[in-house]
């Protein structure tokens, strides 16, 4: 086992993907985006307009900012508004 940061990152990502494939979160639909700040803001507005929070329980589940100014975020919603 190597102690390089890249190796640690790869192991963590591999485990995260394996857990994601095994996890059953029920009905939630998730999508991840990585965009420059203005485009990220616009994309979130589009999602909330298309899938209103009151009907679809839409929310930004996670977000982070990168040194280059990009914003990565995960938005989740229910698949239907029954």
N, C-alpha and C positions, 0 to 999 in steps of 0.2 A: 504494500500500500504506500503510495507516494504522498508526500506532504505538500505538494504544490497546490496553490489555490485553484488552478484550473481543474485539477483532478477532483478536488473536493466539490467544486461546482458541478461537475459532470455527474458525480455520484448522487448528489442531492437532487438534481434534475431528473435523473433516471428513477429514483425512488418516488419522487413527486408524481411522475407520469404513471408509474405502476399503481400507486394509490388512487390516482384519479380514474384510472380504468376500472379499478375494483369498487370504488365508492359509488353508492347509489343515492343520489341527492333527491330522489323523487322527481317531481315535475319541473324543477328549475331549469331554465335555458340560460346558458352563459356564453358570452362572447368577449374576447380579449382584443384590445386595440393598443397600438403604439403609434402616436401621432404627435406632430408639433402642437404646442399649446392651443393656438387658435382653432386648428382643425379638430383637436380633441374636444374642446368646448362645444363646437358645432355638432360633432357626432353625438355627444351626450344629449344635446338639445333635441336632435332629430329622434333619438330613441325615446325620450320622455314625451315628445309630441305624438309619436306613433303608438307607443305603449304607455298610456298614462299610469302614474303610480297608483292611483286609487283603484284601477281595474286590474292591472297586471302585477302590482307590487314591485314595480321596476325600481332598481336601486344600483348605485355604484358600490360594488362589493369591496373593491380594493383599488388603490391607485398609488403610483409613485412617480417621482420626477427623476429623469436622468440628467447627467451633467451637460449633455448637449441641448437640453431644453425640451426634449420629447417627454410626453406624458404617457405612461402605460396604465390602462385601467381595465377592470373586469366589470361588466355590467350584467346584471341578472334580472330575469323576469319570469313570470309564469307563462306557459305556452298559450293559454286562452283566458278570456275574461268571462267565465260562465256565471 
